């Protein structure tokens, strides 16, 4: 008889669909271990898991330069800039760039690579920047994550810092692409990995809601029954 097990009631409760846009573990993405793993994923040129591959990033920057007719000296604000994969390329085009991200690990890396770029470690939903930017970027589906009230606050921040006639550029996941990817439903155990440095169990499950809302949920359970969602 095992001396350590997870109650079925707990697993059943954890598999219930969360309310749309309900917050998960508040310190999940700022956890030191996960932050290091996330930075490694951002910098991995062979995967699109955290950031797009370098060739796609360069194509995006080229598209921005051409479509928005960006000129040297114009100001660009990159929200959720991560380790500066877009900001560095934009700075190479002689644009004045500001990057905002709430990950201290990503911002520290970005500053180490390009100390001349203005990087801010801050949640962009609480943006306190002043000034007039020609372009504001929110790349890789980040606009899909906040709830309606948070989006309203985000758009108010963007409007406040944009110059008259400035551009707000964002991308979203289409319902067709999301349905093609399917809904996760599985589990795995690991001695250490992305979520935790020690032994843990990961339960993966996807949920589909009305109005084309989708959620990928990861439940990470450690040996002491600690669960992070």
N, C-alpha and C positions, 0 to 999 in steps of 0.2 A: 504494500500500500504506500503510495507516494506521500512524503511529508510536506509537499508543497504543491498546491494546485490552485487554479483560478475558478471561482464560483461561476457556474453556468449563468446565474442571474446577472452577474457583472458583465459577462460577454454579451448576453442578450440586450442589456441596457445600452452598451456601447455601440451596438449595431443599429440602434434606432436612428432614423434620419434626423439630423439637427434642423432647427428652424433655419430658413434661408438667411444668409449673411450673419449667422450667429458667430461670435468670436471663438477662436480656439484657444489653446494654451498661450497666454499673453507673452511669455518669454521664449517661445519655441525658437524663433529665428534669430534671437540674440544670444541663445545658449552658445558658450564658447566653442564647444565641440562641433555643433551643427554649423556655426558660422564659418569655421575652418573648412568643413566639408563643402559648404555652399561656395566658398571662394574657389576651392579646387574645381568644382563643377563649372563655375563661371569661366575659368581659365582653360578648361579642357577643350582643345580644338576639334575633338572627335565626336562631340555630343551637343545636342540642342537642349539639354535638360534644364539648364539654368540661364544660359545666354545662347544666342544663336552662334553658329560657327563663324569664324573670322571672315570667310568670303562673303557670307550673307550680311554680316555687319557692314563690311565695306560697300557692298551694293546698296544697302540702305542709306549710308552716308552719302554716297554718290547721288542717289535719287533725291535726297533732301537738298543737297547743294543745287542740283539742276532744277528741280520743281519749284523750290522756294526762291530761286535766284539769289542765293546767299552770297554776300560779298565780305571780303576781309574787314574785320572790325565790328561786324554785327554781333549782337549778344544772343546767346542760346542758353536756355535753362533745361537741364536734363533731370527729370524727376525719377527717382529710383535708379540712379546711375550705376549702382553696383561698383565694381572695381574700375570703372572708367573706360570701358571698351569703346563706347561711342564718343565720349568726351575727348579722349586722346586724339582720335581721328579728326574730330571737328576742330580741335586746337591746331592740328597740323595744317588745316586750311586757313589759318590766321583768323579764326573766329574767337571772340571772347566768350568763354564757356564757364558756366557754374553747374556743378553737380551736387545733387542732394540724395542722400540715402541714409536709412536709419541703422545700417550695419556698421559698427565701428571697425570690424575686421576688413570689410570691403573698402571703406573710406581710407583706412590706414594704408592699404595696398595701393589704392589710386593715388594718394598723395606721394607715396614713395616713388611711383613711376613718373608722375608729372607734378612736381611741387609748385609749378607756376600756375596751375589751374585752381580756381576757387572751388574747393570742396567743402560741403557742409554736412555734418553728421546730424541728421534731423528727420523726423517723420514728416513727409511732405503733406500729410493731412493737417499738420499744425504749422504750415509754412509761415514764417515771419519775415521773409525777404521783402525788401522794397526795391524799387527801380523799374526800369522799362526794358523788357526783353523783346527782341524781334521774333523769337521762336521759343515755344515751350514744348518739350518732348515728354511723352509717357509711353515707353516702349515695352513690348512683349506681353500684352494682355493685362497689364496692371490695372487698367480701368475696369476690368471685369470683377475685381476682387471686392472693392468697397460696396457697402449697402447704399441705398438711395440717399439717405441723409448725408453720409460721408461724401458721396459723389457731388452733391450740391455744394458742400463746403469746399471740396477740391476745385470745382469749377469756379467758385468765387475767388479762390486764391489765384488761379490761372488768369482770370479776367483782370484781377488787380495788378498783376505784374507784367501783363502784355502791353506793348505799345498799341496805339490805335492802328488797326490794320495788320496787327501781328498774327502769327499762325500758331495754332495748337495742334500738334501732330500726335496721334495715338493709334494703336491697333487693338483689335479685339478678336476673340475666337468666335468664328461663325458657328451657328447651330449644326450645319452640315458637317463641318470638320469635327465638331465635338461628338456627334453621333457616330462618325466614322471611327473615331478613336475607341468608342465603346466605354462601358462602365467597369471599373476595377472590381474584382471580387476574388480575394485570395489572402494568403498569409505566408510568412516565412520566419524562421528563427535564425539568429546570427550570433556569433561570438563577439562581434563588434562590427560597426559599419557606419553608414551615413548618419543614422539617428542617434546612436549611442556608442561610446567606446567599449562598453562591456556587453555581456550577454543580454539579449532582449528578443522580444517577439513583436512582429509587425503585422497588424491586420489592415488590409487595404480594401476599401469598399467605395464604390461610386454611387451617387444618388442623382436622379433626374427629377426636377420639379416642374411646375407649370411655368409658362412664359420663357421656355428655353433656358432655364437655370440648371446648372450642373455643379456638382461638388465631388471632388476626390478627397476622401477622408483616410488619414493614416493614424492608426491607434498604435502607440508604442508602449509596450508593457515590459517592465524590468522584473528582475527576480523577486523584488520585494512587493510585487503587485502594483507598483506605481504605474499609472497610465497617463500618457499625454496624448491629447487629441488635436 
